[in-house]
Structures are given as structure tokens and as C-alpha cells.
């Protein structure tokens, strides 16, 4: 208790030097918490949007399907069994049939994927209800990215050519009935969504599908022969790896920022010990052990982190709360990066993040303060009083 009182009195006596260190440390607190919160907010939004819009509770993939190998698409389809058909009727599964095609918007050639989906499905947020229409042409919905790149609008017609299961080429007119906006680019980039039954007729694949989406509450419903279940951990791998990579790159900046603050505290402690030799010798001469004096100077350095945490809370909490409510607006063009990222990211700050950051800074500051204070244990009281130091 005595060490705390003496440490606080000495810090207040240093005035400007103390507050400069405290301000720099508090800035480190805020930057670390803000950046980590921003990444966690992005992670939560990306996971939530991907689950709601695309993967539901998980997906069953045809055993030959590989989304990264376009040569597998031609053979990656299979007929649904009676059990699977029953699950579809009970809205436990939603089948999606995938095939390759070419469309000709305004005379240009553009490779696309045709994805057939049930217009009445409710397991994912894709607005498939717009496909339930009585027009003569094949209705299609597209995302804003496809609409922008192909210059298509609602009610426009586009010619699409495909090759069916027998290798026969065919073509038809499709009408764009809706353009949706989503943060999930894998639902948008180069994809035309059409009614499942129309797609099966075009490809001559009755009752077949490429992937089966499960409900968010159900997830895995049992093993299905010829189909591989992919859970959230697998399907969200890209998002998880991207967040981890961003965390590592952000950590480099944190280390640099924290190192500068620690260097300032280290220099302050070295200068303090050098200038206060007579005071150290007096403490030892009056009965304080060398360990107690080392503890005093270590506590002084550690209190920089305590004061910095208090200062950071005073101006940081309102600022971070405002940021969490208003969000961080991403620059234009980020939706073309191929990442699941919203236009506005809302940071997510957890109690663990705040406590963890505080402990890291406090422990680091304590260690940095202890290193120069070790020299006190080698000082002789008489030499210290005379202003000599070994």
C-alpha cells in the first residue's frame, strides 16, 4: 500500500513527463480495441450474411462437386432419393442445380453459372419468390454486380445458351424479373438464378440437384449416400482465414505502436533512476530493502498503464460507442473484391477484448518498468547518496 502511495505521488510530481506517457499509452488502448472490434464486427456480419443468404445450417454437396474446379460441374449432379424428396417437401432441404452457360447481353459474350432453385424455398434469404411468375420466357433474378457488369435491368431480355446432359446445345430467352442486393458475392458474381423445375427441363435432369441446403436450425440431418455434408466450419473457411490474416497484419501495427510507448516508459524509468539516486540511497538508508525500492519503481511504471486505462475510458468509451452505433463506412468498390463485406461495418466490442487488451498493456508495462529498476539492487546506499551509480 505504501508503494502505491509513493508511486502515485512520484508520478504526479513528474507532471508533463507522466502525462505524455499516459496519453500515448491510452492511444494504444483505443487503437487496439477499435481495430480488433472492427475485425470482429466484420467477422460476425460476414458469417451472419453468408449463413442467412447462402449456406443455411450447412450444405450437402454431390460427391463430384468442387466449386473451385469448373470441370466438375458437368458431372456433379445426382437424383434425389425418396427420403430426400420428402425432406424437400418438409422444407428441411432446398435443392440447387448448377450448370454452365453463356449469355449474350447486348451482343456481348459472358460466361455464367445457371443455378436452379425452388421459388417457394424459405431456408435462405435469397429472394426466390420473384421466380414464381407466369411469363412465357424463363424468369431469372440476378445480383447488382451482374446487372452492373452486363448492363441489365429489370424486364430486360437476354439470350442464354447451354448444353444439356446429352451434350446437345440449346438456347432461350430469359427475362430479368428482379435484381437483388447482397453482401455475399458468391451468390452474385456471374450467376443467373432461375426456377429449379425449368432448369431441370432445360438440362434434362429430372429430380436432380448439385447441392442441398439445410435449414439454419436443422443443419446435419444424417449421412446421404453420394453426398458429402459441409458444415459451417468448412463453408466459412475463407472468411475465417481472411479475418485471421487481417488480425496478423493489424498486430504488426499494434506491436510498433506499443513498442514506441514502452520505449518512452523505459527511457523515463532510466532517467528517473539516474536523477533520483540520492532519493534511492535515502530510502535504503532509512530501512527500505533493495527489493522494496525496486518494487516502488516497478509500480511507478505499471501505474502508467493504470492511468492510461482510466484516461482511455474517459474519452474512448463515448468514441467507441458512437463508432459502434454509426458503423464504419467502407470505401466504394469494396464489393468488387470478392469478399463478404457490408457497405457499413459495425464494430463489436466484447468484455474479453477490453480486459485482454488492458492486461496485455499492463503486463508489458510492468516488465518494461522492472528491467531498468533491477540496477537499484546493485547500488550501495553510500554511493547513491553521493550521487554515484554503478
Buried (B, 14 or more C-beta within 10 A) or exposed (E): EEBBEBBBEBBEEBEEBBBEBBBBBBBBBBBBBBBBBBBBBBBBBBBEBBBBBBBBBBBBBBEBBEBEEEEBBEEBBBEBBEEBBEBBEEBBBBBBBBBBBBBBBEEEEBEBBBBBBBBEBEBBBBBBEBBEEEEEBBBBBBBEBBBBBBEBEEEBEBEBEBBBBEEEEEEEEBBBBBBBEBBBBBBBBBBBBBBBBBBBBBBEBEBBBBBBBBBBEBEEBEEBEEBBBBBBEEBBEBBBEBBEEBBEEBBEEBEEBBBEBBEBBBEBBBEBBEEBBEBBBBBBEEEBEBEBBBBBBBBBBBBBBBBBBEBBBEEBEEEBEEBBEEBBEBEEEEBEEEBBBBEEBBBBBEEEBBEBBBEBBBEBBBBBBBEBBEBBEEBEBEBBBEEEBE
